[in-house]
């Protein structure tokens, strides 16, 4: 009986450590993903031309083009 108590205790704590590690990784990845999103939105911002009231979209290089440079 003592074996099963030790086994499940170890399994519980191992699961908690793995969960905590994944939570940290996902949080950090999400932070950089949101930061990238806001940078892209800033580059794609719509500029208002006051003389013609025409909206112009600022082009941005595709990710694959940036990687190949």
PyMOL Python script that loads the backbone (N, CA, C, O; Angstrom):
from pymol import cmd

cmd.read_pdbstr("""\
ATOM      1  N   UNK A   1       0.821  -1.195   0.000  1.00  0.00           N
ATOM      2  CA  UNK A   1       0.000   0.000   0.000  1.00  0.00           C
ATOM      3  C   UNK A   1       0.871   1.267   0.000  1.00  0.00           C
ATOM      4  O   UNK A   1       0.520   2.261  -0.636  1.00  0.00           O
ATOM      5  N   UNK A   2       1.980   1.228   0.699  1.00  0.00           N
ATOM      6  CA  UNK A   2       2.868   2.377   0.788  1.00  0.00           C
ATOM      7  C   UNK A   2       3.434   2.743  -0.592  1.00  0.00           C
ATOM      8  O   UNK A   2       3.669   3.917  -0.879  1.00  0.00           O
ATOM      9  N   UNK A   3       3.649   1.734  -1.441  1.00  0.00           N
ATOM     10  CA  UNK A   3       4.151   1.986  -2.790  1.00  0.00           C
ATOM     11  C   UNK A   3       3.186   2.875  -3.565  1.00  0.00           C
ATOM     12  O   UNK A   3       3.621   3.814  -4.232  1.00  0.00           O
ATOM     13  N   UNK A   4       1.885   2.599  -3.492  1.00  0.00           N
ATOM     14  CA  UNK A   4       0.907   3.350  -4.267  1.00  0.00           C
ATOM     15  C   UNK A   4       0.770   4.781  -3.750  1.00  0.00           C
ATOM     16  O   UNK A   4       0.564   5.707  -4.535  1.00  0.00           O
ATOM     17  N   UNK A   5       0.879   4.962  -2.466  1.00  0.00           N
ATOM     18  CA  UNK A   5       0.825   6.318  -1.908  1.00  0.00           C
ATOM     19  C   UNK A   5       2.013   7.133  -2.414  1.00  0.00           C
ATOM     20  O   UNK A   5       1.855   8.283  -2.822  1.00  0.00           O
ATOM     21  N   UNK A   6       3.196   6.535  -2.385  1.00  0.00           N
ATOM     22  CA  UNK A   6       4.393   7.215  -2.894  1.00  0.00           C
ATOM     23  C   UNK A   6       4.293   7.457  -4.396  1.00  0.00           C
ATOM     24  O   UNK A   6       4.665   8.523  -4.885  1.00  0.00           O
ATOM     25  N   UNK A   7       3.792   6.467  -5.120  1.00  0.00           N
ATOM     26  CA  UNK A   7       3.660   6.587  -6.577  1.00  0.00           C
ATOM     27  C   UNK A   7       2.742   7.751  -6.936  1.00  0.00           C
ATOM     28  O   UNK A   7       3.118   8.597  -7.748  1.00  0.00           O
ATOM     29  N   UNK A   8       1.543   7.814  -6.346  1.00  0.00           N
ATOM     30  CA  UNK A   8       0.588   8.859  -6.693  1.00  0.00           C
ATOM     31  C   UNK A   8       1.024  10.223  -6.160  1.00  0.00           C
ATOM     32  O   UNK A   8       0.715  11.245  -6.773  1.00  0.00           O
ATOM     33  N   UNK A   9       1.718  10.259  -5.059  1.00  0.00           N
ATOM     34  CA  UNK A   9       2.252  11.523  -4.554  1.00  0.00           C
ATOM     35  C   UNK A   9       3.299  12.074  -5.528  1.00  0.00           C
ATOM     36  O   UNK A   9       3.287  13.258  -5.865  1.00  0.00           O
ATOM     37  N   UNK A  10       4.201  11.199  -5.971  1.00  0.00           N
ATOM     38  CA  UNK A  10       5.204  11.605  -6.949  1.00  0.00           C
ATOM     39  C   UNK A  10       4.532  12.050  -8.247  1.00  0.00           C
ATOM     40  O   UNK A  10       4.901  13.075  -8.821  1.00  0.00           O
ATOM     41  N   UNK A  11       3.553  11.285  -8.704  1.00  0.00           N
ATOM     42  CA  UNK A  11       2.842  11.601  -9.944  1.00  0.00           C
ATOM     43  C   UNK A  11       2.132  12.951  -9.833  1.00  0.00           C
ATOM     44  O   UNK A  11       2.148  13.735 -10.782  1.00  0.00           O
ATOM     45  N   UNK A  12       1.517  13.227  -8.695  1.00  0.00           N
ATOM     46  CA  UNK A  12       0.830  14.495  -8.482  1.00  0.00           C
ATOM     47  C   UNK A  12       1.812  15.663  -8.552  1.00  0.00           C
ATOM     48  O   UNK A  12       1.569  16.637  -9.264  1.00  0.00           O
ATOM     49  N   UNK A  13       2.915  15.567  -7.817  1.00  0.00           N
ATOM     50  CA  UNK A  13       3.877  16.668  -7.807  1.00  0.00           C
ATOM     51  C   UNK A  13       4.577  16.825  -9.154  1.00  0.00           C
ATOM     52  O   UNK A  13       4.862  17.949  -9.570  1.00  0.00           O
ATOM     53  N   UNK A  14       4.855  15.737  -9.832  1.00  0.00           N
ATOM     54  CA  UNK A  14       5.445  15.820 -11.172  1.00  0.00           C
ATOM     55  C   UNK A  14       4.484  16.513 -12.135  1.00  0.00           C
ATOM     56  O   UNK A  14       4.902  17.337 -12.948  1.00  0.00           O
ATOM     57  N   UNK A  15       3.217  16.185 -12.044  1.00  0.00           N
ATOM     58  CA  UNK A  15       2.210  16.831 -12.898  1.00  0.00           C
ATOM     59  C   UNK A  15       2.117  18.323 -12.608  1.00  0.00           C
ATOM     60  O   UNK A  15       2.004  19.130 -13.531  1.00  0.00           O
ATOM     61  N   UNK A  16       2.164  18.689 -11.346  1.00  0.00           N
ATOM     62  CA  UNK A  16       2.100  20.106 -10.983  1.00  0.00           C
ATOM     63  C   UNK A  16       3.311  20.876 -11.495  1.00  0.00           C
ATOM     64  O   UNK A  16       3.179  22.011 -11.953  1.00  0.00           O
ATOM     65  N   UNK A  17       4.483  20.265 -11.419  1.00  0.00           N
ATOM     66  CA  UNK A  17       5.701  20.921 -11.913  1.00  0.00           C
ATOM     67  C   UNK A  17       5.632  21.089 -13.433  1.00  0.00           C
ATOM     68  O   UNK A  17       5.986  22.145 -13.957  1.00  0.00           O
ATOM     69  N   UNK A  18       5.183  20.064 -14.132  1.00  0.00           N
ATOM     70  CA  UNK A  18       5.046  20.156 -15.593  1.00  0.00           C
ATOM     71  C   UNK A  18       4.020  21.218 -15.963  1.00  0.00           C
ATOM     72  O   UNK A  18       4.247  22.007 -16.881  1.00  0.00           O
ATOM     73  N   UNK A  19       2.900  21.246 -15.260  1.00  0.00           N
ATOM     74  CA  UNK A  19       1.871  22.250 -15.524  1.00  0.00           C
ATOM     75  C   UNK A  19       2.405  23.662 -15.297  1.00  0.00           C
ATOM     76  O   UNK A  19       2.175  24.555 -16.112  1.00  0.00           O
ATOM     77  N   UNK A  20       3.111  23.859 -14.200  1.00  0.00           N
ATOM     78  CA  UNK A  20       3.668  25.188 -13.910  1.00  0.00           C
ATOM     79  C   UNK A  20       4.673  25.603 -14.976  1.00  0.00           C
ATOM     80  O   UNK A  20       4.689  26.758 -15.400  1.00  0.00           O
ATOM     81  N   UNK A  21       5.511  24.663 -15.412  1.00  0.00           N
ATOM     82  CA  UNK A  21       6.480  24.972 -16.466  1.00  0.00           C
ATOM     83  C   UNK A  21       5.807  25.347 -17.769  1.00  0.00           C
ATOM     84  O   UNK A  21       6.207  26.310 -18.424  1.00  0.00           O
ATOM     85  N   UNK A  22       4.788  24.595 -18.150  1.00  0.00           N
ATOM     86  CA  UNK A  22       4.058  24.909 -19.378  1.00  0.00           C
ATOM     87  C   UNK A  22       3.323  26.246 -19.267  1.00  0.00           C
ATOM     88  O   UNK A  22       3.247  26.995 -20.241  1.00  0.00           O
ATOM     89  N   UNK A  23       2.792  26.541 -18.101  1.00  0.00           N
ATOM     90  CA  UNK A  23       2.109  27.818 -17.908  1.00  0.00           C
ATOM     91  C   UNK A  23       3.074  28.988 -18.101  1.00  0.00           C
ATOM     92  O   UNK A  23       2.713  30.003 -18.698  1.00  0.00           O
ATOM     93  N   UNK A  24       4.289  28.845 -17.600  1.00  0.00           N
ATOM     94  CA  UNK A  24       5.291  29.903 -17.768  1.00  0.00           C
ATOM     95  C   UNK A  24       5.667  30.045 -19.247  1.00  0.00           C
ATOM     96  O   UNK A  24       5.748  31.160 -19.764  1.00  0.00           O
ATOM     97  N   UNK A  25       5.895  28.924 -19.920  1.00  0.00           N
ATOM     98  CA  UNK A  25       6.273  28.962 -21.342  1.00  0.00           C
ATOM     99  C   UNK A  25       5.165  29.594 -22.181  1.00  0.00           C
ATOM    100  O   UNK A  25       5.443  30.431 -23.041  1.00  0.00           O
ATOM    101  N   UNK A  26       3.920  29.207 -21.943  1.00  0.00           N
ATOM    102  CA  UNK A  26       2.796  29.752 -22.708  1.00  0.00           C
ATOM    103  C   UNK A  26       2.612  31.238 -22.417  1.00  0.00           C
ATOM    104  O   UNK A  26       2.293  32.009 -23.322  1.00  0.00           O
ATOM    105  N   UNK A  27       2.807  31.645 -21.175  1.00  0.00           N
ATOM    106  CA  UNK A  27       2.678  33.055 -20.824  1.00  0.00           C
ATOM    107  C   UNK A  27       3.737  33.896 -21.520  1.00  0.00           C
ATOM    108  O   UNK A  27       3.428  34.958 -22.060  1.00  0.00           O
ATOM    109  N   UNK A  28       4.973  33.434 -21.513  1.00  0.00           N
ATOM    110  CA  UNK A  28       6.054  34.170 -22.178  1.00  0.00           C
ATOM    111  C   UNK A  28       5.816  34.200 -23.688  1.00  0.00           C
ATOM    112  O   UNK A  28       5.965  35.245 -24.322  1.00  0.00           O
ATOM    113  N   UNK A  29       5.451  33.068 -24.254  1.00  0.00           N
ATOM    114  CA  UNK A  29       5.163  33.029 -25.693  1.00  0.00           C
ATOM    115  C   UNK A  29       4.007  33.934 -26.066  1.00  0.00           C
ATOM    116  O   UNK A  29       4.055  34.611 -27.093  1.00  0.00           O
ATOM    117  N   UNK A  30       2.974  33.952 -25.250  1.00  0.00           N
ATOM    118  CA  UNK A  30       1.828  34.819 -25.510  1.00  0.00           C
ATOM    119  C   UNK A  30       2.194  36.287 -25.432  1.00  0.00           C
ATOM    120  O   UNK A  30       1.698  37.098 -26.214  1.00  0.00           O
ATOM    121  N   UNK A  31       3.066  36.634 -24.486  1.00  0.00           N
ATOM    122  CA  UNK A  31       3.519  38.022 -24.374  1.00  0.00           C
ATOM    123  C   UNK A  31       4.211  38.470 -25.657  1.00  0.00           C
ATOM    124  O   UNK A  31       3.917  39.544 -26.183  1.00  0.00           O
ATOM    125  N   UNK A  32       5.132  37.645 -26.161  1.00  0.00           N
ATOM    126  CA  UNK A  32       5.846  38.015 -27.385  1.00  0.00           C
ATOM    127  C   UNK A  32       4.906  38.008 -28.592  1.00  0.00           C
ATOM    128  O   UNK A  32       5.078  38.806 -29.514  1.00  0.00           O
ATOM    129  N   UNK A  33       3.930  37.127 -28.593  1.00  0.00           N
ATOM    130  CA  UNK A  33       2.968  37.078 -29.688  1.00  0.00           C
ATOM    131  C   UNK A  33       2.106  38.341 -29.701  1.00  0.00           C
ATOM    132  O   UNK A  33       1.866  38.914 -30.764  1.00  0.00           O
ATOM    133  N   UNK A  34       1.644  38.773 -28.544  1.00  0.00           N
ATOM    134  CA  UNK A  34       0.840  39.991 -28.471  1.00  0.00           C
ATOM    135  C   UNK A  34       1.683  41.210 -28.822  1.00  0.00           C
ATOM    136  O   UNK A  34       1.201  42.128 -29.486  1.00  0.00           O
ATOM    137  N   UNK A  35       2.938  41.223 -28.380  1.00  0.00           N
ATOM    138  CA  UNK A  35       3.833  42.329 -28.730  1.00  0.00           C
ATOM    139  C   UNK A  35       4.029  42.409 -30.241  1.00  0.00           C
ATOM    140  O   UNK A  35       4.023  43.495 -30.821  1.00  0.00           O
ATOM    141  N   UNK A  36       4.201  41.253 -30.870  1.00  0.00           N
ATOM    142  CA  UNK A  36       4.327  41.195 -32.328  1.00  0.00           C
ATOM    143  C   UNK A  36       3.042  41.667 -33.009  1.00  0.00           C
ATOM    144  O   UNK A  36       3.093  42.363 -34.023  1.00  0.00           O
ATOM    145  N   UNK A  37       1.896  41.289 -32.452  1.00  0.00           N
ATOM    146  CA  UNK A  37       0.610  41.712 -32.996  1.00  0.00           C
ATOM    147  C   UNK A  37       0.489  43.226 -32.976  1.00  0.00           C
ATOM    148  O   UNK A  37       0.079  43.827 -33.969  1.00  0.00           O
ATOM    149  N   UNK A  38       0.839  43.850 -31.861  1.00  0.00           N
ATOM    150  CA  UNK A  38       0.734  45.300 -31.772  1.00  0.00           C
ATOM    151  C   UNK A  38       1.727  46.005 -32.698  1.00  0.00           C
ATOM    152  O   UNK A  38       1.415  47.066 -33.239  1.00  0.00           O
ATOM    153  N   UNK A  39       2.913  45.430 -32.887  1.00  0.00           N
ATOM    154  CA  UNK A  39       3.863  46.020 -33.836  1.00  0.00           C
ATOM    155  C   UNK A  39       3.301  45.959 -35.254  1.00  0.00           C
ATOM    156  O   UNK A  39       3.419  46.919 -36.015  1.00  0.00           O
ATOM    157  N   UNK A  40       2.690  44.827 -35.605  1.00  0.00           N
ATOM    158  CA  UNK A  40       2.108  44.677 -36.932  1.00  0.00           C
ATOM    159  C   UNK A  40       0.933  45.630 -37.111  1.00  0.00           C
ATOM    160  O   UNK A  40       0.783  46.236 -38.172  1.00  0.00           O
ATOM    161  N   UNK A  41       0.109  45.767 -36.095  1.00  0.00           N
ATOM    162  CA  UNK A  41      -1.016  46.697 -36.187  1.00  0.00           C
ATOM    163  C   UNK A  41      -0.534  48.135 -36.337  1.00  0.00           C
ATOM    164  O   UNK A  41      -1.144  48.922 -37.061  1.00  0.00           O
ATOM    165  N   UNK A  42       0.544  48.479 -35.665  1.00  0.00           N
ATOM    166  CA  UNK A  42       1.085  49.824 -35.792  1.00  0.00           C
ATOM    167  C   UNK A  42       1.584  50.070 -37.209  1.00  0.00           C
ATOM    168  O   UNK A  42       1.374  51.146 -37.769  1.00  0.00           O
ATOM    169  N   UNK A  43       2.251  49.065 -37.791  1.00  0.00           N
ATOM    170  CA  UNK A  43       2.759  49.213 -39.157  1.00  0.00           C
ATOM    171  C   UNK A  43       1.630  49.262 -40.176  1.00  0.00           C
ATOM    172  O   UNK A  43       1.762  49.890 -41.227  1.00  0.00           O
ATOM    173  N   UNK A  44       0.521  48.601 -39.865  1.00  0.00           N
ATOM    174  CA  UNK A  44      -0.616  48.571 -40.784  1.00  0.00           C
ATOM    175  C   UNK A  44      -1.617  49.696 -40.494  1.00  0.00           C
ATOM    176  O   UNK A  44      -2.718  49.720 -41.044  1.00  0.00           O
ATOM    177  N   UNK A  45      -1.222  50.604 -39.641  1.00  0.00           N
ATOM    178  CA  UNK A  45      -2.159  51.654 -39.250  1.00  0.00           C
ATOM    179  C   UNK A  45      -2.593  52.452 -40.472  1.00  0.00           C
ATOM    180  O   UNK A  45      -1.845  52.623 -41.434  1.00  0.00           O
ATOM    181  N   UNK A  46      -3.789  52.918 -40.401  1.00  0.00           N
ATOM    182  CA  UNK A  46      -4.356  53.657 -41.524  1.00  0.00           C
ATOM    183  C   UNK A  46      -4.039  55.134 -41.342  1.00  0.00           C
ATOM    184  O   UNK A  46      -4.334  55.726 -40.304  1.00  0.00           O
ATOM    185  N   UNK A  47      -3.430  55.720 -42.372  1.00  0.00           N
ATOM    186  CA  UNK A  47      -3.083  57.147 -42.343  1.00  0.00           C
ATOM    187  C   UNK A  47      -4.172  57.935 -43.063  1.00  0.00           C
ATOM    188  O   UNK A  47      -4.592  57.571 -44.161  1.00  0.00           O
ATOM    189  N   UNK A  48      -4.612  58.985 -42.454  1.00  0.00           N
ATOM    190  CA  UNK A  48      -5.647  59.832 -43.028  1.00  0.00           C
ATOM    191  C   UNK A  48      -4.974  60.979 -43.784  1.00  0.00           C
ATOM    192  O   UNK A  48      -4.260  61.791 -43.196  1.00  0.00           O
ATOM    193  N   UNK A  49      -5.214  61.033 -45.096  1.00  0.00           N
ATOM    194  CA  UNK A  49      -4.686  62.122 -45.908  1.00  0.00           C
ATOM    195  C   UNK A  49      -5.679  63.277 -45.817  1.00  0.00           C
ATOM    196  O   UNK A  49      -6.810  63.147 -46.287  1.00  0.00           O
ATOM    197  N   UNK A  50      -5.288  64.391 -45.230  1.00  0.00           N
ATOM    198  CA  UNK A  50      -6.208  65.492 -44.954  1.00  0.00           C
ATOM    199  C   UNK A  50      -6.700  66.187 -46.213  1.00  0.00           C
ATOM    200  O   UNK A  50      -7.818  66.703 -46.227  1.00  0.00           O
ATOM    201  N   UNK A  51      -5.904  66.215 -47.258  1.00  0.00           N
ATOM    202  CA  UNK A  51      -6.318  66.960 -48.450  1.00  0.00           C
ATOM    203  C   UNK A  51      -7.386  66.219 -49.256  1.00  0.00           C
ATOM    204  O   UNK A  51      -8.290  66.860 -49.793  1.00  0.00           O
ATOM    205  N   UNK A  52      -7.310  64.920 -49.354  1.00  0.00           N
ATOM    206  CA  UNK A  52      -8.271  64.178 -50.169  1.00  0.00           C
ATOM    207  C   UNK A  52      -9.189  63.291 -49.337  1.00  0.00           C
ATOM    208  O   UNK A  52     -10.101  62.667 -49.880  1.00  0.00           O
ATOM    209  N   UNK A  53      -8.965  63.228 -48.048  1.00  0.00           N
ATOM    210  CA  UNK A  53      -9.718  62.342 -47.145  1.00  0.00           C
ATOM    211  C   UNK A  53      -9.653  60.893 -47.618  1.00  0.00           C
ATOM    212  O   UNK A  53     -10.565  60.101 -47.379  1.00  0.00           O
ATOM    213  N   UNK A  54      -8.569  60.571 -48.284  1.00  0.00           N
ATOM    214  CA  UNK A  54      -8.372  59.213 -48.787  1.00  0.00           C
ATOM    215  C   UNK A  54      -7.541  58.430 -47.776  1.00  0.00           C
ATOM    216  O   UNK A  54      -6.534  58.924 -47.267  1.00  0.00           O
ATOM    217  N   UNK A  55      -7.972  57.216 -47.494  1.00  0.00           N
ATOM    218  CA  UNK A  55      -7.243  56.377 -46.555  1.00  0.00           C
ATOM    219  C   UNK A  55      -6.194  55.579 -47.312  1.00  0.00           C
ATOM    220  O   UNK A  55      -6.475  54.997 -48.360  1.00  0.00           O
ATOM    221  N   UNK A  56      -4.984  55.558 -46.768  1.00  0.00           N
ATOM    222  CA  UNK A  56      -3.890  54.829 -47.374  1.00  0.00           C
ATOM    223  C   UNK A  56      -3.362  53.813 -46.365  1.00  0.00           C
ATOM    224  O   UNK A  56      -3.133  54.138 -45.200  1.00  0.00           O
ATOM    225  N   UNK A  57      -3.176  52.600 -46.824  1.00  0.00           N
ATOM    226  CA  UNK A  57      -2.639  51.564 -45.953  1.00  0.00           C
ATOM    227  C   UNK A  57      -1.142  51.472 -46.184  1.00  0.00           C
ATOM    228  O   UNK A  57      -0.681  51.374 -47.321  1.00  0.00           O
ATOM    229  N   UNK A  58      -0.393  51.504 -45.099  1.00  0.00           N
ATOM    230  CA  UNK A  58       1.057  51.414 -45.184  1.00  0.00           C
ATOM    231  C   UNK A  58       1.428  49.940 -45.361  1.00  0.00           C
ATOM    232  O   UNK A  58       1.083  49.119 -44.512  1.00  0.00           O
ATOM    233  N   UNK A  59       2.132  49.587 -46.458  1.00  0.00           N
ATOM    234  CA  UNK A  59       2.477  48.175 -46.672  1.00  0.00           C
ATOM    235  C   UNK A  59       3.566  47.698 -45.715  1.00  0.00           C
ATOM    236  O   UNK A  59       4.408  48.478 -45.270  1.00  0.00           O
ATOM    237  N   UNK A  60       3.533  46.420 -45.411  1.00  0.00           N
ATOM    238  CA  UNK A  60       4.506  45.802 -44.526  1.00  0.00           C
ATOM    239  C   UNK A  60       5.047  44.566 -45.227  1.00  0.00           C
ATOM    240  O   UNK A  60       4.307  43.843 -45.895  1.00  0.00           O
ATOM    241  N   UNK A  61       6.349  44.330 -45.067  1.00  0.00           N
ATOM    242  CA  UNK A  61       6.936  43.123 -45.659  1.00  0.00           C
ATOM    243  C   UNK A  61       6.350  41.871 -45.016  1.00  0.00           C
ATOM    244  O   UNK A  61       6.045  41.845 -43.824  1.00  0.00           O
ATOM    245  N   UNK A  62       6.205  40.848 -45.831  1.00  0.00           N
ATOM    246  CA  UNK A  62       5.731  39.572 -45.299  1.00  0.00           C
ATOM    247  C   UNK A  62       6.813  38.960 -44.425  1.00  0.00           C
ATOM    248  O   UNK A  62       8.000  39.236 -44.601  1.00  0.00           O
ATOM    249  N   UNK A  63       6.399  38.136 -43.493  1.00  0.00           N
ATOM    250  CA  UNK A  63       7.332  37.517 -42.563  1.00  0.00           C
ATOM    251  C   UNK A  63       8.389  36.694 -43.297  1.00  0.00           C
ATOM    252  O   UNK A  63       9.561  36.718 -42.922  1.00  0.00           O
ATOM    253  N   UNK A  64       7.980  35.961 -44.347  1.00  0.00           N
ATOM    254  CA  UNK A  64       8.935  35.146 -45.083  1.00  0.00           C
ATOM    255  C   UNK A  64       9.987  35.992 -45.788  1.00  0.00           C
ATOM    256  O   UNK A  64      11.132  35.563 -45.929  1.00  0.00           O
ATOM    257  N   UNK A  65       9.601  37.224 -46.245  1.00  0.00           N
ATOM    258  CA  UNK A  65      10.565  38.107 -46.875  1.00  0.00           C
ATOM    259  C   UNK A  65      11.583  38.623 -45.865  1.00  0.00           C
ATOM    260  O   UNK A  65      12.759  38.786 -46.191  1.00  0.00           O
ATOM    261  N   UNK A  66      11.132  38.881 -44.643  1.00  0.00           N
ATOM    262  CA  UNK A  66      12.038  39.370 -43.604  1.00  0.00           C
ATOM    263  C   UNK A  66      13.030  38.283 -43.213  1.00  0.00           C
ATOM    264  O   UNK A  66      14.204  38.566 -42.975  1.00  0.00           O
ATOM    265  N   UNK A  67      12.558  37.041 -43.146  1.00  0.00           N
ATOM    266  CA  UNK A  67      13.421  35.925 -42.767  1.00  0.00           C
ATOM    267  C   UNK A  67      14.479  35.679 -43.827  1.00  0.00           C
ATOM    268  O   UNK A  67      15.619  35.355 -43.493  1.00  0.00           O
ATOM    269  N   UNK A  68      14.122  35.826 -45.116  1.00  0.00           N
ATOM    270  CA  UNK A  68      15.049  35.547 -46.211  1.00  0.00           C
ATOM    271  C   UNK A  68      16.123  36.610 -46.391  1.00  0.00           C
ATOM    272  O   UNK A  68      17.104  36.375 -47.097  1.00  0.00           O
ATOM    273  N   UNK A  69      15.960  37.769 -45.772  1.00  0.00           N
ATOM    274  CA  UNK A  69      16.959  38.831 -45.929  1.00  0.00           C
ATOM    275  C   UNK A  69      18.216  38.554 -45.145  1.00  0.00           C
ATOM    276  O   UNK A  69      19.151  39.354 -45.174  1.00  0.00           O
TER     277      UNK A  69
END
""", "prot")
cmd.dss("prot")
cmd.show_as("cartoon", "prot")
cmd.util.cbc("prot")
cmd.orient("prot")
